[in-house]
Amino acid sequence: MEAYSFHAPFDPQIDITALEEGRRNHAREEILEAAEAAAALEARHFVIHPGPEEERSPAGNQRIRRLENAARVLDQVAARCRRLGIGFVLENMLPHLVMYKLSGHLQMLHLNDNRGTGDDHLPPGQGRIDWNRLLAKLAETA
């Protein structure tokens, strides 16, 4: 048996975008520890949610600061994954990260259906995603 992917922990307390440095550092350490576990299991890919688990849309400057915080932590996690020899994969939860911007960097897709209001993790066809359209768009980016 092979561990293809290993998902980083996710919880409202694990927020790499947090404005509070202590909270953000705690999140980074939890995720780095999980990356070490993924490498120990020889997983090919380490999957992470780049945004907070809490639903919110921060306004103005706060949004920019949160994106900058996420970018700094993601850079550190990506560097650790490179050293460990595992792929680093973002689960697309930030609305501005679209497949056209990421197409040159896609290593795998972590797909699930949803009802259009949250991360429901429904089987394909049980939510609102137009899978035929998605597959056509993916083919355009290949």
N, C-alpha and C positions, 0 to 999 in steps of 0.2 A: 504494500500500500504506500502511496506517496501523498504527502501533504502539498496540495497544489497552492492553496492560499491560507493565510492566517489573518484573522481580523483583529485589529487593535481594539482595546476596550473602548466602550462608549457609554457615557453616562453624563447627566447634567453637570456633575462635578469635574469631569474631564473636558476642559474647554481650552483649547490652544489659542483661542481668540481673546481670552479673558483680559480685561483691562488691569486687573490686579495681578502684579508680578508673581506673588506667591502662588496664587491659584494656577496661573499659566505654567509656572515652573513645575508644580505638582503634576499637571497634565502631561507635560513633556516627559518627565521621569517615568510616569506610568506607561507611556507609549514606547519609550526607549527600552524599558524592561520587557515589554511584550515583543518588541523587535528581536531582542536577544532570544526569547523563547521560540519565536518563529524560525530563527536561524538554527537553534538546537534541534528542531524538528525537521530541518532541511526543507522548509516550505519554499516554493518558488517565488511567491508574491506575498507582500505584507500590505494589507488593505487598511486604510484609515479614513475616518470621517473628518474632513478638514474644517467643518463648522460646528458650532455648538448644537447640542441636542435640544436645547430650548428653542421654541419658535419665537423669533423676534426679528424685527427689521430695524437695526440701529440707524439713527439719523445722522446725516452729515459727517462731521469730524469723527464721531465715535465709530462709524462704519469703516472709515479709512484706517483708523488706529487698529481696529479688530482685524482687518485684512492684512495690515502690516505685521501684526503679532502672529497671525497664522502663517504668513510667508516665512518669518524667521524660524519658527518651530519646525515647519515642514522642511526647510533647508537642512536643519540639524538632523531630523529623522532620515531624510534622504541620504545624507552623508553617512550616517550609521549603517543604513541598509546597504549602501555600496560597499562599505568595509566588511559587512557580514556576508556579502555575496547573494543578497536576495533582492528581488524586484520590489519597487515601492509604488503602490497603487492608491490613488485617491478615489474614494467613493464620492461621486459628483453630487454634492449637496449644496454647493454655492451656485446661485442662479446664473452668474456671469461666466461660469466655466462650461463652455459648450463644446460639442465634439469637433467643430471646425477649428477652434483654437487649440485643441489638444490632440488633433488627429495624428500628428507626427510623433506623439509620445505615448499613444495607447499601447498597452501591453496585454490587457485583458479587459473584459467588461463584467461588471457585477450588476446584473440586471434583475429587477423585480417590478411587478405591476403595483399600481396604487390607485386610490380613489381621487387623486388630484388635490388632496389637502394635507397629506403627510407621507411619511416613509413607511407604508403599510406592509411591504414585503409580501405581496400577494403573488400567486403563480400567474404566469402570463395568460392573458385573456380574462382574468377575473377583475381587472381594474379598468382604468380609462386610457391606458397607453395604446396608441395605434401602432402595433408591432410591425405591420407591413410598411408603414411610412418610416419608422425608425430604421428598419433593415435597409430600406432604399437609401436613406440618408447616410448610413454607415458605409454602404457600397460606394457612395460618391466620394467619401473621404479617404478610401483605401488607395 
